[in-house]
Amino acid sequence: MIRALTIMENIGRCDRSASFSFYAHGHPDEVCQQKLTGARRGSSGIAQMPCGRHMRPGVRTGESHRRERWDMEYHKKADLKVECVAAREDFDFFGITLDDVLDRTEAGMYFLKKAKELCAMTQGVEWTNVAYTLNITMLPDDSVSFEFSERIEDYVVSLKHSLAMAGDETRGALEEFIAALEGAGEEEGRRLVAHFEKNIKAERMK
């Protein structure tokens, strides 16, 4: 099963100036089961996570009362690709830390769900729920970039990061699937991914 190739890295802490990325792919309805591959950019360590008290999603405390969820920065990078930049205050608004996102807690997954919805609402994007990928980048200023995409090219990049961790028993099948996506057009690629994700979901239901 290709989805099983993504593994959660052990998370450490180091200098806040560090910056790198995590990648995840899969169907957004199953975001709680997604895992993040540690494809790091610009550092061998992990930046210190934004701090905040663990609370129920949506509960505000202190100065974060004055900040609304839509105060996060949104940048439309391409069709079906939007970046959301969250500052410490945004994490405080949701009562979470980045650990919640990386560890896939209920509060962390709620944050991702709402962030993706707000990306669509503010940037006029209609998500298709096919070929979903998430790229999380720790930025030097202590903010975090969440890049939501449903583009085939980004899905392929995410699969290639999974390939780096693939075992011998799954590497061949994954390489074939990546090659098929790279050789397909956008419409055919989306059809292949939709079929693939449908099969994965069916396997999980057994």
C-alpha positions as CSV (number, residue, x, y, z in Angstrom):
1,M,0.0,0.0,0.0
2,I,1.7,3.2,-1.2
3,R,0.2,5.4,1.5
4,A,2.0,3.4,4.1
5,L,5.3,4.6,2.8
6,T,5.0,8.0,4.5
7,I,6.5,7.9,8.0
8,M,6.4,10.3,10.9
9,E,9.8,11.6,11.8
10,N,11.0,11.9,15.3
11,I,10.6,15.6,16.1
12,G,13.4,17.4,17.9
13,R,14.0,21.0,18.7
14,C,16.8,23.4,17.8
15,D,17.4,27.0,16.7
16,R,14.3,29.1,15.7
17,S,16.2,30.3,12.6
18,A,16.0,26.9,11.1
19,S,13.7,26.4,8.1
20,F,12.5,23.2,6.4
21,S,9.5,21.5,5.0
22,F,7.3,18.5,5.7
23,Y,5.1,16.9,3.0
24,A,1.9,14.9,3.2
25,H,-0.4,13.5,0.6
26,G,-3.7,11.7,0.6
27,H,-7.4,12.3,0.6
28,P,-8.4,15.3,2.8
29,D,-11.3,13.4,4.3
30,E,-8.7,11.1,5.8
31,V,-6.4,13.8,7.0
32,C,-6.1,12.3,10.5
33,Q,-4.5,9.3,8.9
34,Q,-1.9,11.2,6.9
35,K,1.7,11.2,8.0
36,L,4.3,13.7,7.3
37,T,7.6,12.8,5.5
38,G,10.6,14.7,6.8
39,A,11.8,16.2,3.5
40,R,13.8,19.0,5.1
41,R,14.9,22.2,3.4
42,G,17.8,24.3,4.7
43,S,18.4,22.6,8.0
44,S,19.2,19.3,9.6
45,G,17.1,20.1,12.7
46,I,13.7,21.4,13.5
47,A,12.8,24.8,14.6
48,Q,11.2,25.4,17.9
49,M,7.4,25.0,17.7
50,P,5.1,28.0,18.4
51,C,3.9,27.7,22.0
52,G,0.3,27.9,23.2
53,R,-2.1,26.2,25.7
54,H,-3.9,23.1,24.5
55,M,-7.6,24.0,24.4
56,R,-10.6,23.1,22.4
57,P,-10.5,24.5,18.8
58,G,-11.9,28.0,18.5
59,V,-11.4,29.0,22.1
60,R,-9.5,32.3,22.5
61,T,-7.3,33.5,25.3
62,G,-5.5,36.7,26.1
63,E,-4.5,39.1,23.3
64,S,-5.4,36.5,20.7
65,H,-9.0,37.5,21.3
66,R,-8.4,40.4,19.0
67,R,-7.2,38.3,16.1
68,E,-9.6,36.6,13.7
69,R,-8.9,33.4,11.8
70,W,-9.0,35.2,8.5
71,D,-6.1,37.4,9.6
72,M,-3.7,34.7,8.5
73,E,-2.0,35.5,5.2
74,Y,-3.2,33.7,2.1
75,H,-1.4,33.6,-1.3
76,K,-2.8,31.9,-4.4
77,K,0.2,30.2,-6.0
78,A,-1.6,28.6,-8.9
79,D,-4.9,27.0,-9.8
80,L,-5.7,24.6,-6.9
81,K,-2.7,25.7,-4.9
82,V,-2.9,28.2,-2.0
83,E,-0.4,29.0,0.7
84,C,-1.6,30.0,4.2
85,V,0.9,31.6,6.6
86,A,0.1,31.3,10.3
87,A,1.7,33.3,13.0
88,R,2.0,32.5,16.7
89,E,-1.2,34.5,17.3
90,D,-3.1,32.2,14.9
91,F,-2.0,29.1,16.7
92,D,-3.0,30.7,20.0
93,F,-6.4,31.5,18.5
94,F,-7.0,27.8,17.9
95,G,-5.4,26.9,21.2
96,I,-2.8,24.7,19.5
97,T,0.9,24.4,18.8
98,L,2.5,23.0,15.7
99,D,3.1,19.8,17.6
100,D,-0.7,19.2,17.3
101,V,-0.5,19.4,13.5
102,L,2.6,17.2,13.2
103,D,1.3,14.7,15.7
104,R,-2.2,14.7,14.0
105,T,-4.2,15.4,17.2
106,E,-7.9,16.2,16.9
107,A,-7.2,19.9,17.5
108,G,-4.4,20.0,14.9
109,M,-6.5,18.3,12.2
110,Y,-9.4,20.7,13.0
111,F,-6.9,23.6,12.3
112,L,-5.8,22.1,9.0
113,K,-9.5,21.6,7.9
114,K,-10.4,25.2,8.7
115,A,-7.2,26.6,7.2
116,K,-8.0,24.7,3.9
117,E,-11.5,26.0,3.9
118,L,-10.3,29.6,4.5
119,C,-7.8,29.2,1.7
120,A,-10.7,28.4,-0.6
121,M,-13.0,31.1,0.7
122,T,-10.5,33.9,0.6
123,Q,-8.8,33.0,-2.8
124,G,-11.9,31.8,-4.7
125,V,-10.7,28.2,-5.0
126,E,-13.0,25.2,-5.4
127,W,-11.2,22.2,-4.1
128,T,-11.8,18.9,-6.0
129,N,-10.7,16.6,-3.2
130,V,-8.4,14.8,-5.6
131,A,-4.6,14.7,-5.5
132,Y,-4.5,16.6,-2.2
133,T,-1.0,17.5,-0.8
134,L,0.1,19.6,2.1
135,N,3.6,21.2,2.4
136,I,4.4,22.6,5.8
137,T,7.4,24.9,6.0
138,M,8.8,26.4,9.2
139,L,9.8,30.0,8.5
140,P,12.7,31.9,10.2
141,D,10.3,34.5,11.7
142,D,8.5,31.8,13.8
143,S,5.6,31.7,11.4
144,V,4.6,28.5,9.5
145,S,3.6,28.1,5.9
146,F,0.9,25.6,5.0
147,E,0.7,25.1,1.3
148,F,-2.4,23.3,0.2
149,S,-2.4,21.9,-3.3
150,E,-4.4,19.6,-5.5
151,R,-2.1,19.8,-8.5
152,I,-0.7,16.6,-10.0
153,E,2.8,17.9,-10.2
154,D,2.8,18.5,-6.4
155,Y,1.3,15.1,-5.8
156,V,4.2,13.6,-7.7
157,V,6.7,15.5,-5.7
158,S,5.1,14.2,-2.5
159,L,5.2,10.7,-3.8
160,K,8.9,11.0,-4.7
161,H,9.6,12.0,-1.1
162,S,7.8,8.8,-0.1
163,L,9.8,6.8,-2.6
164,A,13.0,7.8,-0.7
165,M,11.7,5.8,2.3
166,A,10.1,3.0,0.4
167,G,11.0,-0.6,1.1
168,D,12.0,-3.1,-1.7
169,E,8.5,-4.7,-1.7
170,T,6.7,-1.4,-2.6
171,R,9.4,0.6,-4.4
172,G,8.6,-0.9,-7.8
173,A,4.9,-0.3,-7.7
174,L,5.4,3.3,-6.5
175,E,7.9,4.0,-9.2
176,E,5.5,2.7,-11.8
177,F,2.7,4.9,-10.5
178,I,4.9,8.0,-10.4
179,A,6.0,7.3,-14.0
180,A,2.3,6.9,-15.1
181,L,1.4,10.3,-13.5
182,E,4.4,12.0,-15.1
183,G,3.4,10.7,-18.5
184,A,-0.2,11.6,-18.2
185,G,-1.9,14.9,-18.8
186,E,-3.7,16.8,-16.1
187,E,-7.1,15.2,-16.7
188,E,-5.7,11.7,-17.1
189,G,-3.5,12.2,-14.0
190,R,-6.4,13.3,-11.9
191,R,-8.3,10.2,-13.0
192,L,-5.4,7.9,-12.1
193,V,-5.1,9.6,-8.6
194,A,-8.8,9.4,-8.0
195,H,-8.8,5.7,-8.8
196,F,-5.7,5.1,-6.7
197,E,-7.2,6.9,-3.7
198,K,-10.5,5.0,-4.1
199,N,-8.6,1.7,-4.0
200,I,-6.7,2.8,-0.9
201,K,-9.9,3.7,0.9
202,A,-11.5,0.4,-0.1
203,E,-8.4,-1.5,1.3
204,R,-8.8,0.3,4.6
205,M,-12.5,-0.6,4.8
206,K,-11.7,-4.4,4.6
